[in-house]
Amino acid sequence: VCVRSERFKFNAAHFVAFRGFRERLHGHNYTASVRMMGPVSNQDGYVIDFGEIKEVVRGVCKQLNERFLCPENSDVMKINRQGENIRIDCEDGASFSIPVSDCAMLPIVHSTAEELAALLWRRVIDAFGTERLSARGITALEISVAEAPSQEARYCRSINNTSPSSFSQPQPCPALTSS
């Protein structure tokens, strides 16, 4: 099943930084979509109820809406809490001070669409629970995060191996390949 909704969105500021490079602070009107692969249930005729997917994804997007997306694991930014602000010191000498309440502190290295898609994948899995998805026969989940209508990243993998150490690297989703 694939679910897209006007309400799967979040408006957020960010910049990407890596060794020798930092984008200017800017924002996007991000959108997300979800695909779940699994069999149709004989009991209720669903792979999974669309309403359940919508509720979970709207909640995940709401956590990021109108926030600065702060990559806590950055290797080129020093990020410190100073009272009610987050101070960010960048490799190029730029500094930012942003109210804590305006930040989404994220366990990622870069605030790219690719890493955001992987983060949303993890949050959707955590919200549903692997046991619940497995009980429905769900085998794989794909999350798409778009920064603009023509720019999106997708993260897809099996739900069978969801250990935190393995989730940074996407795995092929055989259920999505067409013959």
Salt bridges, closest charged atoms under 4 A:
GLU23 OE1 - HIS26 NE2 3.85
ASP44 OD1 - ARG136 NH2 2.90
GLU52 OE1 - ARG132 NH2 1.87
GLU84 OE2 - ARG81 NH2 3.87
ASP89 OD1 - ARG87 NH2 3.02
GLU91 OE2 - ARG19 NH1 3.33
ASP92 OD2 - ARG22 NE 2.83
GLU115 OE2 - HIS110 ND1 2.77
ASP126 OD1 - ARG122 NH1 3.24
GLU142 OE1 - ARG154 NH1 3.57
GLU147 OE2 - HIS28 NE2 3.71
GLU152 OE2 - ARG154 NE 2.58
